[in-house]
Structures are given as C-alpha cells and as structure tokens.
Amino acid sequence: MNKKIFFLLVAFALGLTIYFLTHLQIQLSQKPIKVGILHSLTGTMAISEKSVVDATLLAIEEINEKGGILGRKIQPIIVDGESDWNTFAKQAENLITQKQVVTVFGCWTSASRKTVKPIFEKYNHLLIYPVQYEGLEESPNIVYTGAAPNQQIIPAVKWSFDNLGKRFFLVGSDYIFPRTANAIIKDQVTALQGEILGEEYILLGSNKVEKVIKKILQTQPNVILNTINGDSNIAFFKALRKAGISSDIIPTISFSIAEEELKSLPNKDVVGDYAVWNYFQNINNIKNLEFIQNFKKKYGENRVTSDPIEAGYFGVYLWAQAVKDAGTDEVNTIREYIKDQSFKAPGGVVYIDANNQHTWKTVRVGKIQSDGQFKIVWNSGKPIRPVPYPISRSKADWELFIKSLYQGWNQNWSNPHTD
C-alpha cells in the first residue's frame, strides 16, 4: 500500500471516529434528565401528597419551558407509594436501579422516609424530601426542604404557651413523627413549667377518635397540639365539634394541616384553630402571587397552595441550580453542588445548610379563616437555621429514643397493628 492511500485511509477513519463521537455527544446532550417523583397517589395520605406531585411537576414544566438544564429537558417518572411504607421502598429501588433516575423527589410521612433512607444510602443516591418532620436525622443522601423541629414544633409550643395557655393535650397518629414530635414537646413544656394533661394516639388512617375526645373533655386543656396525619383529621375535628369543643373554648394547633387539607375539612369544624408552617398562601409578595397564579392556571382556580406544595416546588429549583453548577447530571456531583444552594422561593429566601442538608426557613403561625385560608398572626421575621437534633437531649439519647420506637413496633416505623 502506498503512503498516499494509507494516509487517506487514516484520515477517513479519523473523520469517521470524529463523526460518530460528535453524533454520540449530540445524542447525549439531547437525552432527557430523568427524575423520580415518589408520593402516595392512593390511600390515607393521598389527601396531602397528590398536590406535592402537582407542585413538583409545575416546577419541572417551568424549567423545561426555559430550555431545561444543560440544554436537556427534565423527564419526570411518577410512581405511587400507596400510603404503604414497603411499597415506597420497592418503588424507590425501582426508580434507582431500573428507571435510572438521577434524583428522587418524594415521601411525606417520616415512616416512608425512614423506610427508603437505607435504599438511598445503599446506592449512594439522592432524595429531596419536602415535608416538615420530627428531626433526629441527617443523611448525606437526603436534602430536607421541610421544617426541622426548631422551625415548626418548638416555636409553635412557645407561641402557644405565650398566647393560648400553659395546659396542653397531645394527640397524634401512631407512627414515628407524632411520637417524636410529642417527646420534643414534652421536653419543652417541662422547661417552660407548663403541663401535659394527656397524650393519645390513633392508628394512621383510623377514624376511631372517641377515646381521645373523651379524655380531652375530662382534662379540659388550654390547647390541643395535633400531629394527626392524613384523612383521620376529618373524623377528629368532626368529633371535637360534636362534643362541643369549639376553637374559642379549646383551640387546636395542627402540624400537618395546611390549605390543601382544609379543603377536605368542613369549614365549621376548623375555623379559629391554628397551624404552624413556614409558608402560607396568604403571604403577600410578588414571587408568591406569581406562584399562586401559575399553580391555578395549570390546575384550576379552585386549587390552593400550601407549605409542602411550596417546598416541593422550590426543591426542584434548588436541585436544578445544582445540576447547572455541576455541569452534569451525575448524582454524586449533584449531591455536592446542592449544598449551599439558595433560592428566592414564594415564601421568601431559602437556602441549604451545608452542614446538615436541611433548609433555612422563616417560621409562621396561621389562624384558620372562614374562606379556607390562614391569617398569619406571627412570624419569625427571618429564616431560622435548621437544628435537626433538639438540645433538650443529647444526640445519643435521641437516637436511643428512635431505636426504641422502631424495635417496639417490630422493626417498623409505625404501629403495625390494625383496628
């Protein structure tokens, strides 16, 4: 073979290689970035979680309309946790190993989060968790965009103590969040020299609230602190009013009832009661008004926004900024770049604390109005640094407390008994 033909063949082979590499690069650049959305679309928690799915999809749609990230569109893959913790675990693993998503947005109850946490750690993956919770947890594989205890539970107790009374009754669903929240509350009430007159639990999804109502009538507290989750709240508030316990006699402060849940509760049963969150729809700023308008435009004028909806929404934007800064959708790189991200959210500026991957957030107390909205009666004035482990006990003591609950429920994160 003469040199001329040899060099022509080499040049042809090189050109062909460059062509295929360029073509492959174009294909990769056009390939969507797959993310998972893991929430309960059915079961007792669907009342709350469906709307967080809607908020997550809205943020994804807005980002895609602006060109996506790194020139690529985001492709959401939605799966149903079915209000069942084992289903959450199976779906999480499927999203990671089969669907090959780069991040999962999801979970509501702490029982579902606790169940999927080992899976995200096993695969060194990433979960964006959008709901207030009991704390006592830190994971390099989870970003917490909801409130830590010092951003909801603890300020709620102090505000109640100062404004409503010193005698408390605690009621909650029987799983990890309410049990732990009430342990935190009891520590704080003791420090404030208040009284806990009763502490009762109902199974998650149960409507059997008669025993709880009877004890509230017997003890006559100044305030009811409510950590019931899901549609059990409908039975609880109906029974309260039937027993003659109105909000002006014994007000209830709830930790898992927001604007979306109020739509499922008869107005007469809840007006005058309170909730503590970081966001309420009635926040008056341009960013929030635009958010509400866009949410209603996509899902209907009768829809409302709420704290978990807002947290689900801005969590996508924090993640998108991290992907853009990282220049890749590789999950471990995203995890590093999401630390210290900040965003002007509808409820105000939020930012991730690099030390614990929780979110700095403003605290607000709202009073339920006749229009199904909250009147904000107090706020912290600025974002509060997240503290996952309350200082009333050592980290070791809190972890022992969590372990004892898990073992007491036969290696479950909720009471496994049925009605």
Residue pairs with C-beta under 8 A, 6 or more apart in sequence:
29 70
29 71
29 72
30 71
30 72
31 72
32 68
32 72
32 73
32 74
32 75
33 68
33 69
33 70
33 72
33 73
33 74
33 75
33 102
33 323
33 329
34 75
34 77
34 99
34 100
34 101
34 102
35 60
35 74
35 75
35 76
35 77
35 101
35 102
35 103
35 104
35 105
35 319
36 76
36 77
36 78
36 79
36 92
36 95
36 96
36 99
36 101
36 103
36 104
36 105
36 106
37 53
37 56
37 57
37 76
37 77
37 78
37 79
37 104
37 105
37 106
38 79
38 81
38 88
38 91
38 92
38 95
38 104
38 105
38 106
38 107
38 116
39 49
39 50
39 52
39 53
39 80
39 81
39 106
39 107
39 108
40 46
40 48
40 49
40 50
40 80
40 81
40 82
40 83
40 108
40 112
41 49
41 50
41 53
41 78
41 80
41 81
41 82
42 80
42 82
42 83
43 82
43 83
43 84
43 205
44 83
44 204
44 205
44 230
44 231
44 232
45 81
45 83
45 108
45 109
45 229
45 230
46 83
47 230
47 231
47 260
47 261
47 264
48 108
48 229
48 230
48 256
48 260
48 261
48 308
49 81
49 108
51 260
51 303
51 306
51 308
51 309
52 108
52 130
52 131
52 308
52 309
52 311
52 312
53 78
53 312
54 295
54 298
54 299
54 303
54 309
55 295
55 305
55 308
55 309
55 310
55 312
55 313
56 76
56 105
56 312
56 313
56 315
56 316
57 76
57 78
58 294
58 295
58 298
58 299
58 313
59 312
59 313
59 314
59 315
59 316
59 317
59 320
60 74
60 76
60 316
61 298
62 294
63 69
63 74
63 316
63 317
63 320
64 73
64 74
68 74
69 320
69 323
69 324
69 329
70 323
70 324
70 327
70 328
70 329
72 329
74 320
77 95
77 99
77 101
79 91
79 94
79 95
80 87
80 91
81 87
81 88
81 91
81 106
81 107
81 112
83 205
83 230
85 109
85 111
85 112
85 114
85 115
85 412
85 413
85 414
86 115
88 107
88 112
88 115
88 116
89 115
89 116
89 119
92 104
92 106
92 116
92 119
92 120
92 127
93 119
93 123
95 101
95 104
96 104
96 119
96 120
96 123
96 125
97 123
102 126
102 329
102 330
102 331
102 334
103 125
103 126
103 127
103 128
103 319
103 331
103 334
104 120
104 125
104 126
104 127
104 128
105 127
105 128
105 130
105 312
105 315
105 316
105 319
106 127
106 128
106 129
106 130
107 113
107 116
107 127
107 129
107 131
108 131
108 229
108 308
109 131
109 175
109 176
109 177
109 204
109 229
109 414
110 133
110 134
110 175
110 176
110 177
110 180
110 413
111 175
111 176
111 177
111 204
111 412
111 413
111 414
113 127
113 129
113 133
113 142
114 137
114 176
114 413
115 413
116 127
117 127
117 137
117 139
117 141
117 142
119 125
120 126
120 127
120 139
120 141
120 142
121 139
121 140
121 141
124 141
124 331
124 332
125 141
125 331
126 141
126 142
126 143
126 331
126 334
126 335
126 338
127 141
127 142
127 143
128 142
128 143
128 145
128 315
128 316
128 318
128 319
129 142
129 143
129 144
129 145
129 146
130 145
130 146
130 308
130 311
130 312
130 315
131 146
131 308
131 311
132 146
132 147
132 151
132 152
132 255
132 256
132 277
132 278
132 307
132 308
133 144
133 146
133 147
133 148
133 177
134 149
134 153
134 176
134 177
134 180
134 181
134 184
135 148
135 149
135 150
135 180
135 184
135 387
135 388
135 389
135 390
136 180
136 388
136 389
136 398
136 399
136 401
136 402
137 388
138 356
138 357
138 388
139 357
140 335
140 357
141 335
142 357
143 315
143 318
143 319
143 338
143 352
143 357
143 359
144 357
144 358
144 359
144 386
144 388
145 311
145 312
145 314
145 315
145 318
145 350
145 359
146 278
146 307
146 308
146 311
146 359
147 277
147 278
147 307
147 361
147 363
147 386
148 358
148 386
148 387
148 388
149 181
149 184
149 387
149 388
149 390
150 384
150 385
150 386
150 387
150 390
151 278
151 361
151 363
151 384
151 386
152 255
152 276
152 277
152 278
152 363
153 181
153 184
153 185
153 255
153 276
154 184
154 188
154 390
155 276
155 363
155 365
155 380
155 384
156 225
156 253
156 255
156 276
156 365
157 168
157 185
157 188
157 189
157 192
157 225
158 188
158 192
159 276
159 365
159 378
160 168
160 223
160 225
160 253
161 189
161 192
161 194
164 222
164 223
164 251
164 253
165 221
165 222
165 223
166 192
166 193
166 194
166 195
166 222
167 194
167 195
167 197
167 219
167 220
167 221
167 222
167 223
168 185
168 189
168 194
168 195
168 196
168 197
168 221
168 222
168 223
168 224
168 225
169 196
169 197
169 198
169 199
169 200
169 215
169 216
169 219
169 221
169 223
169 224
169 225
169 250
170 182
170 185
170 186
170 196
170 198
170 199
170 200
170 224
170 225
170 227
171 199
171 200
171 201
171 202
171 212
171 216
171 224
171 225
171 226
171 227
171 228
171 236
172 178
172 179
172 181
172 182
172 200
172 201
172 202
172 226
172 227
172 228
172 229
173 201
173 202
173 203
173 204
173 227
173 228
173 229
173 230
173 232
173 414
174 201
174 202
174 203
174 204
174 414
174 415
175 204
175 229
175 413
175 414
175 415
176 402
176 405
176 406
176 413
176 414
177 227
177 229
178 201
178 227
178 228
178 229
179 201
179 405
180 401
180 402
180 405
181 227
181 255
182 199
182 225
182 227
183 401
184 390
184 392
185 196
185 225
186 196
186 199
187 390
187 392
187 393
188 392
189 195
189 196
191 392
197 219
197 220
197 221
198 215
198 216
198 219
198 221
200 211
200 212
200 215
201 415
202 208
202 209
202 212
202 228
202 232
202 236
203 415
203 417
203 418
203 419
204 229
204 230
204 232
204 414
204 415
205 230
205 231
205 232
206 232
206 419
207 232
207 234
207 235
208 235
208 419
209 232
209 235
209 236
209 239
210 239
212 236
212 239
213 239
213 240
213 243
213 245
216 224
216 240
216 243
216 245
216 250
217 243
217 245
220 250
221 250
222 250
223 250
223 251
223 252
223 253
224 240
224 250
224 251
224 252
224 253
225 252
225 253
225 255
226 233
226 236
226 252
226 253
226 254
226 255
226 256
226 257
227 254
227 255
227 256
228 236
228 254
228 256
229 256
230 256
231 264
233 254
233 256
233 257
233 261
233 265
234 264
234 265
237 252
237 265
237 266
237 269
237 270
238 266
238 269
240 252
240 269
241 268
241 269
246 272
247 270
247 271
247 272
247 273
247 368
248 272
251 272
251 273
251 274
252 273
252 274
253 273
253 274
253 275
253 276
254 273
254 274
254 275
255 275
255 276
257 265
257 270
257 275
258 275
258 277
258 280
258 306
258 307
258 308
258 309
259 280
259 281
259 304
259 305
259 306
259 372
259 373
259 374
260 304
260 306
260 308
260 309
261 306
262 270
262 304
262 368
262 372
263 304
263 372
267 370
267 372
270 368
271 368
271 369
271 370
272 367
272 368
273 367
273 368
274 365
274 366
274 367
274 368
274 377
275 365
275 366
275 368
275 374
276 363
276 364
276 365
276 366
277 306
277 307
277 364
277 366
278 307
278 310
278 311
278 347
278 361
278 362
278 363
278 364
279 305
279 306
279 307
279 310
279 311
279 345
279 346
279 347
279 364
280 306
280 307
280 347
280 364
280 366
280 373
280 374
280 376
281 288
281 292
281 304
281 305
281 306
281 373
281 374
282 366
282 373
282 374
282 375
282 376
283 346
283 347
283 348
283 364
283 376
285 346
285 348
287 344
287 345
287 346
288 346
288 347
290 346
291 305
291 310
291 313
291 346
292 305
292 346
295 303
295 305
295 309
296 303
304 372
304 373
305 346
307 347
310 345
310 346
310 347
311 359
313 345
313 346
314 343
314 345
314 346
314 350
317 343
317 345
318 338
318 341
318 342
318 343
318 350
318 352
319 334
319 338
321 341
321 343
322 334
322 337
322 338
322 341
323 329
323 334
323 337
325 337
325 341
326 333
326 334
326 336
326 337
328 334
338 352
338 357
339 352
339 354
339 357
340 351
340 352
340 354
341 351
341 352
342 349
342 350
342 351
342 352
343 349
343 350
343 351
347 361
347 362
348 361
348 362
348 383
349 383
350 359
350 360
350 361
350 383
351 359
351 360
351 383
352 358
352 359
352 360
353 359
353 360
353 385
353 386
356 386
356 388
358 386
358 388
359 386
360 383
360 384
360 385
360 386
361 383
361 384
361 386
362 379
362 380
362 381
362 382
362 383
362 384
363 379
363 380
363 384
364 376
364 378
364 379
364 380
365 376
365 377
365 378
365 379
366 374
366 375
366 376
366 377
367 374
367 375
367 377
368 374
369 375
389 395
389 398
390 398
393 401
405 413
406 412
406 413
409 415
409 416
410 416
